[in-house]
Amino acid sequence: MDRLMTDVMGLTKKEEFDQLVSVLDKAGEAILKNPNQWNGCIDALSDDIRRNTIPLIWIASFRAQIPEENPVKGTIAIVEALIVQGEYNKQLTGRKKAMDKWRVLLHRYSELCREMKMFRRGLYYVRLALDKFQPSPNHLTPAHVDYLMLSMKGCMPHLALPIINTPIFEVEPKTTGVNATDFMLYYYYSGLVLISQKQWALCLKMLECAMSIVAYGTSAIMVEAYKLYLLVGIIAKGRFLPIPKRASGAMERIGKQLTQEYMDFASACEGKDHGRINKLLQEFGEVFEKDNLLPLVEEAQVSVVRHTISGLTKVYVTLTLDDMADEVQLPAEKVQEMLVAMIADGGITAKINRA
């Protein structure tokens, strides 16, 4: 216990810090074997959080791996106290191992808030962590990812827009603890937030960034980002968007195999082949639904139909609903419903003669 209570701010030599890390790792192993025994240790460290920031982060990160009867009084309370009272500049900065532990603990806190549906509380404290942790407004931190995730899961994506609209110029793992997964997730989650707000152009840029990190293998995050990229490309630009040139080379090699259904659908949409679009929706409907992307797929289909109808109104002075329905391979009632909506929102200039 006495070694754990060492004032970390006084550890100026790397050897001293490495010795403390060794002690903390051994303590972590003991926690995993008997977690309840260490509650007293956590309480003792919490008496002076500023002095014991690193030991408390280390012990709490091990303790958080074990199911808790009451996380609100356990991990959630510890992390919130660390966010408010922790000493980051003198204890964490430049110490990658400590940063990694804090990153893991902060992500676990956000997961618990999500599981317990404590979204507003989680957003409040994660935003505090982001502001406290960030060397400048343009640095990416692990807290960015947690804030975006909680805002989406809590059905408050608009709260994430100020963060997304602040450009990221600095990605410094040694300074903030951010890693490659955080980088990809930040831009992927940003894309999801922007989809909910129908900000298609900026969404495409964010998704492109999610695929741009250098990697030897294809990340699942990159693959999911490309699925969104294809669908948003149809909605925003009406065309099939290939894998971006600055994307990881692994995406070119493997990504196409993992997104074939979406590529086929996007290709049919670009060609305005409504018969094939309907066929692919039936054929791959379960895949789209399993990926939770069926609503976006359907929105892409509606976008293609709207563009087709708009084109027809520019070519023909008068056209029957049945002819339009044949063109887009949809029931006449559905076409009439879309026509009314397009006229109402100014998408086309036309009128419907019901006679």
Salt bridges, closest charged atoms under 4 A:
ASP18 OD2 - LYS14 NZ 2.77
GLU80 OE2 - ARG121 NE 2.76
GLU87 OE1 - ARG50 NE 3.43
ASP100 OD2 - LYS96 NZ 3.09
GLU111 OE1 - ARG108 NH1 3.27
GLU115 OE2 - ARG108 NH1 3.76
ASP131 OD1 - ARG127 NE 3.29
ASP146 OD2 - HIS107 ND1 2.84
GLU172 OE2 - HIS139 NE2 2.78
ASP182 OD2 - ARG103 NE 2.64
ASP182 OD1 - HIS107 NE2 2.99
GLU208 OE2 - ARG246 NE 3.16
GLU224 OE2 - LYS227 NZ 3.08
GLU252 OE1 - LYS256 NZ 3.68
ASP291 OD2 - LYS227 NZ 3.10
GLU299 OE2 - LYS198 NZ 2.77
ASP345 OD2 - ARG306 NH2 2.97
